[in-house]
Amino acid sequence: MKKKSIKIAVIALCTLLILWCAMFFTDYVRCGSLKEPIFVIAAGETADDGGSGTCRGLGYRVEIEKHIDAEYGVCIDSVEMWMFGRVISASIT
């Protein structure tokens, strides 16, 4: 009975780890391509220039700078992804 409980716990932890890796990798690739990450939540207030600010994911943060263009609307100027106090992905126009 105890082995079955341990096996279920290990499977659940592995499933959660795989889901986190998929979310992290998706946001990592999008930040490197100068796109907004998907799996983040705005931390604090965003600026009135289209949404510049800091967003938080599970274990990482993303800093986005945007501006409003008359012809194209909201444009992203730069995206930086931080983890453990270091930049791990960045894009600048």
Residue pairs with C-beta under 8 A, 6 or more apart in sequence:
20 58
20 59
23 38
23 39
23 57
23 58
24 39
24 57
24 58
24 59
24 60
26 37
26 38
26 39
27 37
27 38
27 39
27 40
27 57
27 60
27 62
27 81
28 81
28 88
28 89
30 36
30 37
30 38
31 37
31 62
31 79
31 80
31 81
31 89
31 90
31 91
32 89
32 90
32 91
33 91
34 76
34 78
34 79
34 91
34 92
34 93
35 76
35 79
36 64
36 76
36 79
37 55
37 57
37 62
37 79
37 81
39 57
39 58
40 55
40 56
40 57
40 61
40 62
41 55
41 56
41 57
42 51
42 53
42 54
42 55
43 53
43 54
43 55
43 56
43 61
44 53
44 54
45 53
46 52
46 53
47 53
47 66
49 66
49 67
49 68
50 66
50 67
50 68
50 73
50 74
50 75
51 64
51 66
51 74
52 64
52 65
52 66
52 67
53 63
53 64
54 61
54 62
54 63
54 64
55 61
55 62
55 63
55 64
56 62
59 83
60 81
60 82
60 83
60 88
61 81
61 82
61 83
62 79
62 80
62 81
62 82
63 78
63 79
63 80
63 82
64 76
64 78
64 79
65 76
65 77
65 78
65 79
66 74
66 75
66 76
66 77
67 74
67 75
67 77
68 74
68 75
69 75
75 93
76 93
77 92
77 93
78 90
78 91
78 92
78 93
79 89
79 90
79 91
80 87
80 89
80 90
81 87
81 88
81 89
81 90
82 88
